[in-house]
């Protein structure tokens, strides 16, 4: 009998005002003065996952861990994987290598101090490891990260490497290696269609995500790597006066996300990114890549 595929559930822990869509509208020096909702929203997700028997990976922003170390401890106490989202939610391609190193080093230290566990995984804000920032792999390897989950193999106006491998793969660099665990896509009509979660989960019908993950599991026999943000289950969050495109991307269907997530964890099996990556490695399904 063929066992069902176990997928990866992940959460990018950041507050509603820290998203890249609001860059240039929300000043960084205003973050501490704004109403923070990240603890309450993340705790709702922790409760939802506990009720469903799901262990997930939480890519926590260092800025959040710095101010709310108790939230980090709650994540670890719930049996979830603690991973890094960097410190200040700055896009990788807007940083120098030195500044990026400071950011990921600071985040890793804060998370490990607060959680009391080693941090192996990293996900860049807005998937901002792109072709011109492959040097970020060198920094991550040198700073002790063992896997990355930042390369989205799609076309997008802010991120993506369309020709990158669609599934977990090994990236070899002069200073070492790490595994890349990309958010999931389905190949259809010559295109990679994103079925990984986030805005695609909110903006598109739930049936699309269900079809995509089902296709990955049944046809390709591969696990999906799914993601969302705590603010995506919070329709009551304060509104930011951003552009129309940014408002649609950020606010549309916030009132539907939690119910969709509950349906998703009923229909599919989920665990942490680290466990999915390790299972793929042990099964020999982690080949090399042209991103080296």
Secondary structure, 3 states (H helix, E strand, C coil): CCCCCEEEEEEEECCHHHCHHHCCCCCHHHHHHCCCCHHHHHHHHHHHHHHHCCCCEEEECHHHHHHCHHHHHHHHHCCCEEEECCCCCCCHHHCCHHHHHHHHHHHHHHHHHHHCCCCCEECCHHHCCCHHHCHHHHHHHHCCCCEECCCCCCCCCCCCCCCCCCCCEEEEECCEEEEECCCCEEEECCEEEECCEHHHHHHCCHHHHHHHHHHHHHCCCCCCEEEEEHHHHCCCCCCCCCCHHHHHHHHCCHHHHHHHHHHHHHHCEEECHHHHHHHHHHCCCCCCCCCC
